Amino acid sequence: MPAVTADTLTLPRISAARPEDTERSIVSWTMAPEGYEGEGFPVRRAFAGVPTELLDPFIHMDQMGEVEYAPGEPRGTDWHPHRGFETVTYIIDGRFQHQDSHGGGGMIENGATQWMTAGSGVLHIETPPAELVDSGGLFHGIQLWVNLPKQDKFIAPAYQNLTGDQVNLIASPDGGALVRIIAGEIDGHAGPGSTHTPIVMAHATIQPGAQLSLPWRKDYNALAYVLSGRGTAGAAQRRIMHGNLIAMADGDRITFQADQNQDGNAPALELLLLGGQPIRERVFQYGPFVMNTRAEVVQAIEDYQRGSFGQIPADALRPYHGKQN
């Protein structure tokens, strides 16, 4: 890790703090529990135990891996429905195939991001390609669910495939930290993702002993998830490590420091940074449906059962479980 790297000394620099800037303090610190998703791939439930008002507009996030699969072990999900939100799949290492009932599809690999707007309803599958199942190998990624406001719950489904070379790269003033902007804007630098709900999503790598201080929009919340490594967060230097999700209070900047000594398998502090404009609407979620009321979820289930989310294509991807003896 990570898939997308760069010479930080050649990149645009993040602006230094101004005397009047205030540092965001930490209001929530949690450790993501481990579990399994889909056909049995390991995940960390990043948002478990975090108050929903601190997460808004984000609904759900899993860290998939990091895992070194043996041959025959890689797993994904079979065909399933979504309505009322956007799914974002960021693959740091490895490969995942996507296909959906509205024509979207492609390979997500090595720093790429798939952005699927479920909107009024879509069927899709995400599964490792056959060659990865047969060979095994490293796999690591993130799946994030971003809520849609009530007026956008029934927009037409859409798909974006953002390759790793499309992300916008910026660096800390001393070059000790690299930030990959996937969506939204940080310090005047914008990522390639097109979002219905105003958010920012970025992946930061902070080298041992280095610091990253970022300006942050006042009207956005601020979340940081530790993908790997150890360090501190905020002016109070709260200890953070792999699996921690921190939410921060109001302010102008967010700051992180990487420990000088890191583990051999995690040579730097790796963070997923999220922020968004809270929607502040009621959320009623049932599995893959994220709506505003129970009646809307019941309607979603009925619409799915009668086929209004589209049809699984004739040439559909299917989960592959390895060579048969």
Buried (B, 14 or more C-beta within 10 A) or exposed (E): BBBBEBEBEEBEBBEEBEEEEEBBBBBBBBBBEEEEBBBEBBBBBBBBEBEEEBBBBBBBBBBBBBBEBEEBBBBBBEBBBBBBBBBBBBBBBBBBBBBBBBEBBBBBBBBBBBBBBBBBBBBBBBBBBBEBBBEBBBBBBBBBBBBBBBEBBEBEBBBBBBBBEBBBBBBBEEBBBBBBBBBBBBBEBEBBBEBBBBBBBBBBBBBBEBBBBBBBBEEBBBBBBBBBBBBBBBBEEBEBBBBBBBBBBBBBBBBBBBBEEBEEEBBBBBBBBBBBBBBEBEBBBEEBBBBBEEEBBBBBBEBBEEEEBBEBBEEEBEBBEEEEE
